[in-house]
Amino acid sequence: MKFLAITLIVHRPDPVTGVRKSTHERFREVLGNAVLAEELGFDGFGVGERHERPFISSSPPVVLGHIAALTRSIRLFTAVTTLSLLDPVRAYEDYATLDHLSGGRLELIIGKGNGTAQRELFHVTPEDQWDRNAESYEVFRRLWRQDKVTARTRFRPELTDAEVWPRPYQQPVRVWHGSATSKQSVDLAARYGDPLFSANVTHPVEPYAELIRHYRERWEHYGHDPADIAIGAGTAGLYVARTSQQARETYRPVFESNLAFQRATGLPVVFETLEDFVERSSALIGSPQEVVEKVHRYHERFGHTVLHLHADADGLTDTEHRRSLELFQSEVAPVLRHGIPDPPFAWGPVRPESPVTGEPARV
């Protein structure tokens, strides 16, 4: 199993202390968390894309470009790239450039995005968002694979023998499809034989497990080998401590503050108590053994081989957050790596194979 640390770069007051860092401090915190993730042995670091309050993650290529300069080996993910809002040509240019600068460490998780404010900012409607997402991905995919592209498009100017530079480093970049609530994203992933990344954050396991079952069905419908399926899944929170009691006592103020925020802002409340949150959500809060057992329970439902964890402290102190990540990597991750397989592809730059040697070709 592989492990990612992911941030959406939420910029709001700390859930417990009420202190809000400056924008500059928040970005520096993200960079520090990325360096820490590589230091602790995480396999990837992800940056989300949002174009509305309270997020400041509107430019993942810029943030990931800086992280690429500060790190050496960790793979760099988007979480997610909102292709329904973007011009696929411009998105390709940004990410092909970033892929070269990072030495082929880029992986994309794409999705339509969510939120009324960012849809309105880009003049995208609920009725056309899925069609935009599919069209943008199809153009993006072809740009990454073809030197010249002709495309009859609805949502951007048509392309005729278009050449877009730079040409890619990875051939092609791996694209995961973010899945939260809709079968459209699942079907798009299955159609192209791409890996799926389940959000697995807001609700109990059942709706996410149902979408993953649908993905597997559609994967076979489109004629792909089931052995090639790769699935990732998110988590709703993380705090690992020596004992379950200690983990719950430390995390309780975080949960209660987040619950108050949900109620104050009119967000739907799914888990009314910390005990229910720990039991029925995907949050990993407990002792190392308790966390291992919970990941295995989810794996039985999902068959996932990649797991994302929160890169941010999210109301924990910096010391508590770091100790939790260290305990996860020292006592949880090794057990899960041993007991759950890796994705069915190499965890490194995607390069075409030489027809003679079978080794990655030089480009």
C-alpha positions as CSV (number, residue, x, y, z in Angstrom):
1,M,0.0,0.0,0.0
2,K,1.1,3.5,-0.8
3,F,0.4,6.6,1.3
4,L,-0.2,10.2,0.3
5,A,-0.4,13.4,2.5
6,I,-2.9,15.8,1.0
7,T,-3.9,19.4,1.7
8,L,-6.7,21.5,0.2
9,I,-5.0,24.6,1.7
10,V,-8.0,25.6,3.8
11,H,-7.5,29.1,5.2
12,R,-9.7,29.7,8.2
13,P,-9.1,30.2,11.9
14,D,-7.6,27.2,13.7
15,P,-10.6,25.0,14.8
16,V,-9.4,25.0,18.4
17,T,-7.4,28.2,19.1
18,G,-9.3,30.5,16.7
19,V,-6.1,32.0,15.4
20,R,-5.9,32.5,11.7
21,K,-2.5,32.5,10.1
22,S,-1.7,35.0,7.4
23,T,-1.9,33.9,3.8
24,H,1.9,33.9,3.6
25,E,2.3,31.8,6.7
26,R,-0.3,29.3,5.5
27,F,1.6,28.8,2.3
28,R,4.9,28.4,4.2
29,E,3.1,25.8,6.4
30,V,2.1,23.8,3.3
31,L,5.7,23.8,2.0
32,G,7.0,22.6,5.4
33,N,4.4,19.8,5.5
34,A,5.5,18.6,2.1
35,V,9.1,18.5,3.1
36,L,8.1,16.7,6.3
37,A,6.0,14.1,4.4
38,E,9.1,13.2,2.3
39,E,11.3,13.1,5.4
40,L,8.8,10.7,7.1
41,G,8.6,8.4,4.1
42,F,5.3,9.2,2.5
43,D,4.9,8.2,-1.1
44,G,3.2,11.2,-2.4
45,F,2.1,14.8,-1.5
46,G,-1.1,16.2,-2.9
47,V,-2.4,19.8,-3.3
48,G,-6.1,20.4,-4.0
49,E,-7.7,22.9,-6.4
50,R,-10.5,25.2,-5.2
51,H,-11.6,28.6,-6.3
52,E,-13.7,29.7,-3.4
53,R,-13.6,30.6,0.3
54,P,-12.1,29.3,2.6
55,F,-9.5,27.7,0.3
56,I,-6.4,29.4,-1.2
57,S,-5.5,26.4,-3.4
58,S,-6.4,28.1,-6.7
59,S,-3.0,27.4,-8.3
60,P,-1.7,23.9,-7.7
61,P,0.9,24.0,-10.5
62,V,2.6,26.9,-8.7
63,V,2.5,25.3,-5.3
64,L,3.6,21.9,-6.5
65,G,6.4,23.6,-8.6
66,H,7.8,25.1,-5.4
67,I,7.5,21.8,-3.6
68,A,9.3,20.0,-6.4
69,A,12.3,22.3,-5.9
70,L,12.3,21.5,-2.1
71,T,12.0,17.7,-2.4
72,R,13.7,14.9,-4.3
73,S,11.7,11.8,-4.5
74,I,8.1,12.1,-3.3
75,R,5.5,12.0,-6.0
76,L,3.4,15.1,-6.5
77,F,-0.4,14.9,-6.8
78,T,-3.2,17.2,-7.6
79,A,-6.3,16.6,-5.5
80,V,-8.2,17.4,-7.6
81,T,-7.5,19.3,-10.8
82,T,-10.9,20.8,-11.7
83,L,-10.9,20.2,-15.4
84,S,-14.6,21.2,-15.7
85,L,-13.4,24.7,-15.0
86,L,-10.2,24.8,-16.9
87,D,-9.1,25.2,-20.5
88,P,-7.5,21.8,-21.2
89,V,-4.8,23.3,-23.4
90,R,-3.6,25.7,-20.7
91,A,-3.9,23.0,-18.1
92,Y,-1.7,20.7,-20.2
93,E,0.9,23.5,-20.6
94,D,1.1,24.1,-16.9
95,Y,1.3,20.4,-15.9
96,A,3.7,19.3,-18.7
97,T,6.1,22.1,-17.6
98,L,5.7,21.0,-13.9
99,D,6.3,17.4,-14.9
100,H,9.6,18.3,-16.5
101,L,10.8,20.4,-13.6
102,S,10.0,17.7,-11.1
103,G,11.7,14.9,-13.1
104,G,8.5,13.1,-13.9
105,R,7.1,13.0,-10.4
106,L,3.6,14.4,-11.3
107,E,0.4,12.5,-11.0
108,L,-3.0,14.1,-11.6
109,I,-6.3,13.4,-9.8
110,I,-9.0,15.1,-11.9
111,G,-12.6,15.9,-11.1
112,K,-15.4,18.4,-11.9
113,G,-14.8,20.2,-8.7
114,N,-17.7,21.4,-6.5
115,G,-19.1,24.6,-5.0
116,T,-21.5,27.1,-6.4
117,A,-19.1,30.1,-6.1
118,Q,-16.4,28.6,-8.2
119,R,-18.8,27.4,-10.8
120,E,-20.2,30.9,-11.1
121,L,-16.7,32.3,-11.2
122,F,-16.0,30.3,-14.4
123,H,-19.5,30.5,-15.8
124,V,-20.1,26.7,-15.5
125,T,-23.6,25.4,-14.9
126,P,-24.8,22.3,-13.0
127,E,-26.2,21.1,-16.3
128,D,-23.0,21.3,-18.3
129,Q,-20.3,20.6,-15.7
130,W,-20.1,16.9,-16.4
131,D,-19.9,17.4,-20.2
132,R,-17.2,20.0,-19.6
133,N,-15.3,17.7,-17.4
134,A,-15.4,14.8,-20.0
135,E,-14.5,17.0,-22.9
136,S,-11.7,18.7,-21.1
137,Y,-10.2,15.4,-20.1
138,E,-10.5,13.9,-23.6
139,V,-8.6,16.9,-25.1
140,F,-6.1,16.9,-22.3
141,R,-5.5,13.2,-22.7
142,R,-4.9,13.6,-26.5
143,L,-2.6,16.6,-26.0
144,W,-0.4,14.5,-23.7
145,R,-0.2,11.6,-26.2
146,Q,-0.2,13.3,-29.7
147,D,2.1,15.8,-31.3
148,K,-0.8,17.4,-33.3
149,V,-4.4,17.4,-32.2
150,T,-7.6,18.2,-34.0
151,A,-10.7,18.3,-31.8
152,R,-14.2,19.5,-32.4
153,T,-15.1,21.0,-29.0
154,R,-18.2,22.6,-27.5
155,F,-16.7,24.5,-24.6
156,R,-13.5,26.0,-26.0
157,P,-12.3,27.0,-29.5
158,E,-11.8,24.0,-31.8
159,L,-8.3,22.7,-32.4
160,T,-6.9,21.9,-35.9
161,D,-3.5,20.3,-36.1
162,A,-2.7,22.1,-32.9
163,E,0.9,21.7,-31.5
164,V,1.2,22.5,-27.8
165,W,4.5,22.9,-26.0
166,P,6.5,21.6,-24.1
167,R,6.1,18.0,-25.1
168,P,5.7,15.8,-22.1
169,Y,8.3,14.2,-19.9
170,Q,6.2,11.3,-18.7
171,Q,4.5,9.6,-21.6
172,P,1.8,9.9,-20.5
173,V,1.3,11.3,-17.0
174,R,-0.9,9.1,-14.9
175,V,-4.4,10.5,-14.3
176,W,-6.6,9.3,-11.5
177,H,-10.3,10.2,-11.4
178,G,-11.6,11.7,-8.2
179,S,-14.9,10.2,-7.2
180,A,-17.3,11.5,-4.5
181,T,-21.0,11.1,-5.3
182,S,-21.5,10.6,-9.0
183,K,-21.4,7.7,-11.4
184,Q,-20.3,10.0,-14.2
185,S,-16.7,10.3,-12.9
186,V,-16.6,6.6,-12.2
187,D,-17.7,5.7,-15.7
188,L,-15.2,8.1,-17.3
189,A,-12.4,6.5,-15.4
190,A,-13.5,3.0,-16.3
191,R,-13.9,3.9,-20.0
192,Y,-10.3,5.0,-20.3
193,G,-8.9,2.3,-18.0
194,D,-7.7,4.9,-15.5
195,P,-7.3,4.5,-11.7
196,L,-10.0,5.8,-9.4
197,F,-9.6,7.9,-6.2
198,S,-12.6,7.8,-3.8
199,A,-13.1,10.9,-1.7
200,N,-14.3,8.7,1.2
201,V,-14.5,11.7,3.6
202,T,-18.0,13.0,4.2
203,H,-20.2,10.0,4.7
204,P,-20.0,6.4,6.0
205,V,-18.5,3.7,3.8
206,E,-21.6,2.5,2.0
207,P,-22.0,5.2,-0.8
208,Y,-18.3,5.1,-1.6
209,A,-18.3,1.3,-1.7
210,E,-21.3,1.3,-4.1
211,L,-19.5,3.7,-6.5
212,I,-16.4,1.5,-6.4
213,R,-18.5,-1.6,-7.2
214,H,-19.9,0.3,-10.1
215,Y,-16.4,1.3,-11.3
216,R,-15.4,-2.4,-11.3
217,E,-18.4,-3.3,-13.3
218,R,-17.9,-0.6,-15.8
219,W,-14.2,-1.5,-16.0
220,E,-15.0,-5.0,-17.2
221,H,-17.8,-3.7,-19.4
222,Y,-15.2,-1.6,-21.3
223,G,-13.0,-4.7,-21.7
224,H,-10.2,-4.0,-19.3
225,D,-8.3,-6.6,-17.3
226,P,-9.6,-6.6,-13.6
227,A,-6.0,-7.2,-12.5
228,D,-5.1,-3.7,-13.7
229,I,-7.5,-1.9,-11.4
230,A,-6.0,0.7,-9.0
231,I,-8.1,2.4,-6.4
232,G,-7.2,5.1,-3.8
233,A,-9.3,6.3,-0.9
234,G,-9.3,9.3,1.4
235,T,-9.7,9.6,5.2
236,A,-11.8,12.1,7.2
237,G,-9.1,12.7,9.8
238,L,-6.0,11.3,11.5
239,Y,-4.6,11.1,15.0
240,V,-2.6,8.1,16.1
241,A,-1.6,7.9,19.7
242,R,-0.2,5.1,22.0
243,T,-3.7,4.3,23.3
244,S,-7.2,4.7,21.9
245,Q,-8.2,6.7,25.0
246,Q,-5.3,9.2,24.5
247,A,-6.2,9.6,20.8
248,R,-9.8,10.4,21.5
249,E,-9.1,12.8,24.4
250,T,-6.6,14.7,22.2
251,Y,-8.8,14.8,19.1
252,R,-12.1,15.6,20.9
253,P,-11.6,19.4,20.9
254,V,-10.9,19.3,17.2
255,F,-14.0,17.3,16.4
256,E,-16.2,19.5,18.6
257,S,-14.8,22.7,17.0
258,N,-15.4,21.3,13.5
259,L,-18.9,20.2,14.5
260,A,-19.7,23.8,15.7
261,F,-18.3,25.2,12.4
262,Q,-20.6,22.9,10.4
263,R,-23.7,23.9,12.3
264,A,-22.8,27.6,12.2
265,T,-22.3,27.6,8.5
266,G,-25.3,25.4,7.7
267,L,-23.3,22.4,6.5
268,P,-25.0,19.0,6.9
269,V,-23.9,17.2,10.0
270,V,-23.4,13.5,9.4
271,F,-21.7,12.5,12.7
272,E,-23.1,14.0,15.8
273,T,-20.5,12.7,18.3
274,L,-16.8,11.9,18.3
275,E,-17.6,8.3,19.1
276,D,-19.8,8.0,16.0
277,F,-17.2,9.8,13.9
278,V,-14.5,7.4,15.0
279,E,-16.8,4.4,14.5
280,R,-18.5,5.1,11.2
281,S,-16.4,7.7,9.3
282,S,-13.2,7.0,7.5
283,A,-11.2,8.9,10.2
284,L,-8.2,7.1,11.6
285,I,-8.2,8.1,15.3
286,G,-6.9,5.6,17.8
287,S,-3.9,3.4,18.7
288,P,-1.7,2.0,15.9
289,Q,-3.5,-1.4,16.1
290,E,-6.9,0.2,16.0
291,V,-5.9,2.2,12.9
292,V,-4.5,-0.9,11.1
293,E,-7.7,-2.8,11.8
294,K,-9.9,0.0,10.4
295,V,-7.8,0.4,7.2
296,H,-8.2,-3.3,6.7
297,R,-11.9,-3.1,7.2
298,Y,-12.1,-0.5,4.5
299,H,-9.8,-2.4,2.2
300,E,-12.3,-5.4,2.4
301,R,-14.9,-3.0,1.0
302,F,-12.8,-1.0,-1.5
303,G,-9.8,-3.1,-2.5
304,H,-7.8,0.1,-2.4
305,T,-4.0,0.2,-2.6
306,V,-3.4,3.9,-2.0
307,L,-4.5,5.9,1.1
308,H,-4.5,9.6,1.6
309,L,-4.1,11.2,5.0
310,H,-4.3,14.9,6.1
311,A,-1.1,16.8,5.6
312,D,-2.4,19.6,7.8
313,A,-2.6,19.7,11.6
314,D,-6.4,20.6,11.3
315,G,-6.6,21.9,14.9
316,L,-3.9,19.7,16.5
317,T,-0.8,21.4,17.7
318,D,2.2,21.1,15.4
319,T,3.8,18.7,17.9
320,E,0.7,16.5,18.2
321,H,0.4,16.4,14.4
322,R,4.0,15.5,13.8
323,R,4.0,12.8,16.5
324,S,0.9,11.3,15.0
325,L,2.5,11.2,11.5
326,E,5.7,9.7,13.0
327,L,3.7,7.0,14.8
328,F,1.7,6.3,11.7
329,Q,4.9,5.8,9.6
330,S,6.7,3.8,12.2
331,E,4.0,1.4,13.5
332,V,1.0,1.6,11.1
333,A,2.4,2.0,7.6
334,P,4.8,-1.0,7.8
335,V,2.0,-3.3,8.7
336,L,-0.3,-2.1,6.0
337,R,2.5,-2.1,3.4
338,H,3.1,-5.8,4.3
339,G,-0.6,-6.8,4.3
340,I,-2.0,-4.8,1.4
341,P,-0.5,-4.9,-2.1
342,D,0.8,-1.9,-4.0
343,P,-1.0,-0.6,-7.1
344,P,-0.4,-2.7,-10.2
345,F,2.1,-0.3,-11.7
346,A,5.5,1.1,-10.9
347,W,5.6,4.0,-8.5
348,G,7.7,6.3,-10.6
349,P,7.9,8.2,-13.8
350,V,5.6,6.8,-16.5
351,R,7.8,6.2,-19.6
352,P,7.2,4.2,-22.8
353,E,8.9,0.9,-23.0
354,S,11.7,0.2,-25.5
355,P,10.4,-2.5,-28.0
356,V,13.9,-4.2,-27.8
357,T,14.8,-4.2,-24.1
358,G,11.5,-3.7,-22.4
359,E,13.1,-1.0,-20.3
360,P,11.8,2.6,-20.1
361,A,13.0,4.5,-23.2
362,R,15.0,7.7,-22.9
363,V,13.3,10.8,-24.1
